[in-house]
Each structure stands twice: as C-alpha cells, then as structure tokens.
Amino acid sequence: MAEEHALPLGKTLEEERAWFEAQVKECEAHLLRFAYYLTGNTERAKDLVQEAFLRAFQYRHSFDRRYPFENWVSAILLNIHRQREKKDRFLKFFSAFWQAEREDEEEDFAEQLEDEGEGPETIALKRQVIRDVYRCIERLPAKMKEVMVLCDIMGYSYEEASEVIGCPIGTVRSRLHRARRYVKKALEAAYGDELLGLWG
C-alpha cells in the first residue's frame, strides 16, 4: 500500500502531477465531508479543500510515504481551517475597533488633555497626530499591521500575538519593530521636532 501511494520522486513534473491527481480522486469526497463538518457551509468547505490540495501539491516532496495520503492532506486542511478561524476573529475585532472604538478613545483622550490643562490648539494638534498614527497603521503591509494592532493597540504580549497569528515570537518582534519604525519615520517627516515638543 505504501509503495502504491509513494510520490514518484525524480520523475517529471507531469508524472508527479498525475500521481497527485490520482491521490486526490481517492480522498476528495472524504475531505469535502471533513471540511463541511468544520465550516458548516458547502462553499467554504469546497474552498478549504481546494486550498488544502494546492498547499499539499506545493509541499508534495515532504509527504511521508509511511502514512496515508488522505491523513496528510487532512492535517493540512485542519491547519488551514485553524488559521482562517484565527484570522476571522482578528478581522471582526479589527473592523469593530476601527469603526467605533477609535472615535470613543479619541474623545476620551481629548477630555483627559483638557483635565491636564492643555489649551485648544495643543489638543487639536495632538488629536491630529493620533489620527495620523491610525492612518499610518492603515497603510502598513497586512502582516505588519496585524502585529501592531495586536501588540500596541490591543495590548497582546508577544506570546499571545504569536498564537493568534500563528508565527514564531521572533517573527512577531521583527514585524513589530519594522511597523513601529515605519510609523515613527512617517510622523517625524510630517511633524519634525514639533512632534517631540508636543509630548515634552
């Protein structure tokens, strides 16, 4: 059985593709059922299976012939589903925060400045800086934006952000460093020394 499902290594791409398509035919129906149980939606299940097969073909040379092909692709499919679930939860929060909570926090910030004795011009300028910070974040590449929102806005630790995004902590740190540097440079270019003077 193992030899029957073994990837024909060293063969042509056409032979590898023929082998792969034969394996797909044997387990596609099972994977569709599995994906439907996970998602509860036929179209999402089909999309999930398609992505799992695409990723499996991309990494076909890592397939261990000692195990069934179906089990291997099922593990890939489950991993993709988990990643999508995390991303969906993040995007729901992100959307709600961007559309509603940001305005509330901006008003709270202005009230705090008034209580501290800041004048109208300083308050207006600081509020504009905050808006520009959000605009900078919105322009960040998606992966950098994710870590900055999670760590700097939502207050997640590096470990928590790593779990949500599904990448090593070192990657989170690197992306966050680059994101902060981008925002800092953008604000310095717009405000110069005036920006530093605003916060003492």
N, C-alpha and C positions, 0 to 999 in steps of 0.2 A: 504493500500500500504506500509506503514511504517513497519508494522509487517512482511509483506511478504519478505522485504529486510533486516530484522533485523538479525544481526550475532547471531548464537545460542551459546551465552556465557555459559560457564560452561559445554559445551559438549566436546566430544572427538576431538582430532586433525583431525581425519578422517571426522567427521561431519562438522567441521569448513571448511576444505578444500573442501568438497562437496558443501557447501553453497557458498564459494568463487568462485568456478568454474562455478556455475550457474549464478552468477552475471556477471562474465567475458563474458560468452556467449552472454548475453543480450546487452552488450555495446562495445564489441570488435571492431565491424565494425565501429561504430561511432568514437571511439578513434583512429583507424587507419587513418580515413579521417582527423581528427583533427591534428594528428601528421604529416601527409603528407603536409597539408597546412602550418604547421610551418617550416618543413625542406625542402620541395620541392624534396624529394628523398625517393623512396619506401623503400630501405633497411634501411636507417636511421630512417624512420618512424616506421618500424617494431621493430627495436632495441629499440627505445624510448618507444614504447608501452610495450614491454617486461619488460623493467626496471621499468616502472611505475607500472605494475601489481606485480612485485616482491617486490617493496617497499610497495605497498598497502597491500600485504599479510603479510609482516613483521610487519606492524603497523595496522593490521586489528582491533585490540581492541580499537583503537582511533576513529574508524568510528562512526559518529553521525547518528543514525537511522532516525533522523528527516529530513535528506536531502537525495536526490537520490545518490545511489552508483556511478552512472556514473559521476555526478558532482564532487564528492570527488576525484575519480581517475583522472579526467581531470585536477583538480588543482594540483595534484601530478605530472602529466605528464608535465604540463606547467612549474612547478618549476624546474624539471629535465632539461628541454629544456633550460631554462634561465641559469642554472648553466653550462651547456655544452657550451652555446654561450660565456659566460664569460671566460671559460677555453680555448676555441678555440682562442679567441682574445689574451689571455695571451701567449699561446704557440707560436702563429705566431710571436709576438713581441720577445719573448724569443729566438726563433730559429734565427731570423734575427740578433738580438743583439749578440748572441754567435758566429755566423759565420762571421759577418762582422764588426760591430761597435766596438767590443772589440779590434781588431787589430788597428783600427784608433785611438782609445783612448790611446792605449799603445804607439803609435808613438807620439801623442801629448804630452803625459806625458814625454817621453824621451827628446823631444825638450825643454820643459819647464825646465827640470833639467839642460840641457846644458846652457840655458839662465841664470840660477841661479848660474852657475859656478861650478857645480858638476863635478867631474872627471869621466873618463870612467869606472873605477872599481865600483864606487858607483852607477853610472847609471845602470850598468849591474846587480848589486845586487838588486837594487830597482825594476828593471823590472822583475827579477826572483821572487821577493816577490809578485808582482802583479799577475804573472802567478799562483803562488801557492795559492793565495787568490781565484782565479777563480776555481782552481782545488778543493779547499775545498768546495766552494759553489756547485760545480757539484756533490760532494759526499754526500751532505746533503739529508736527507729524503725529499720527494717531498713537503710536507706541509711547512716545514721549509725553503726550497729553494724558494718557491713561495713568502713568505713574505719578505725574504732578498732581492730578486731581485726587488720586487715592491718598498720596502721602501729604501733600501740602494743603489740600482743601478739606478732605475727609478725615485726615489725621491718622491714617493707617500706618502701622510700622512697616519696615522693610519686609519683615517676615510675612505679615498679613498681605501686603501688596503682591509679594511673590506667589502666595497661594491663589489669590484672585486671578492674577494674570496668567499664572502657570509658567513662570520662568524662574531661573536662579536668582538668588538675592543679589549677587554681583551684577547681574543684568539690570535689576531694578535700580541699584545705586548708580550705575553708569548712565542709564536713561534719564534719571532724575537730575544728575549733575549737568548733563547736556541741556536739559529743559530749563533748569534754573539759569544757566549761563546765557541761553538764548533770550530769556525774558529780561535778565539784567542788562544785557547789551542793548536790547530794544528800548528799554526805559532810559538808559543813560544817553542813547542817541537822541531821544525825544526831549529830555529834560536837562541833561548835563548836570552841573553842580547844583542846580536849583533843586533837583530831586533829593540830594543828600541833605540840603539845608532844611527841607520840609520836616524831616524827622530828626532834627538836631544834629 
